[in-house]
């Protein structure tokens, strides 16, 4: 694996990979409405060969395989791939950086559920992925719209914001991370420069059930997302205050059916 993505490789093999592995069932259940939609748009058919980029714990790879396709899942996270392999022996999972890995198979489609926003050099990465496609191959992935359109992640982040010191410089919104592809014009630019054609970026919104109970929701929000990263920085006293703020904002959305919050994504498709 190349060094340009080393920061992400270390991140997903440390705390993040362990956390997503621990919470695999909950996260896959929460993301199911989005996963089902993007897999439907992929339209994989029997006999096709599909590359699943950033396959994580294997949920989408397994689902695409069950549709009849042959699937290779690629990820940089060893702990997540270990979980994926434990879930299926019918899908090939490889530990590699899709940004620069030399794929020996030519695929009918490259697919990703939230796995392509973490490339250090996205232009080079997508050129590499286009090179893994057959001449008539296609690309289908899903990425997050801006945080303000994703309250399932952002409302707790805003709740803890007042407890945190502000950075000296404004973070680069296009730096590798969940919202790196939040602007559709930027996605269009990257894919065009990588040589893709017939690029379409379509909005898709749905509610995500983040938990059955308030206590369960608080646990999840302290493990993943902006609030989780923020809480790590705080001293115990401030952390308790911040957790109370998180609980208060989540309680506003609690009902007998659990806690559901809105999400918004871009469904992106293109051809080679």
Secondary structure by P-SEA (a helix, b strand, c coil): ccccaaaaaaaaacaaaaaaaaaaaaaaaaaaaaaaaaaaaacccccbbbbbccccccaaaaaaaaabbbbbbbbccaaaaaaaaaacccbbbbbccccccccccccccccccccccccccaaaaaaaaaaaccccccccccccccccccccccaaaaaacccbbbbccccccccccccccccaaaaaaaaaaacccbbbbbbbbbbbcccccaaaaaaaaacccaaaaaaaaccaaaaaaaaaaaaaaaaaacccccbbbbbbbbbccccc
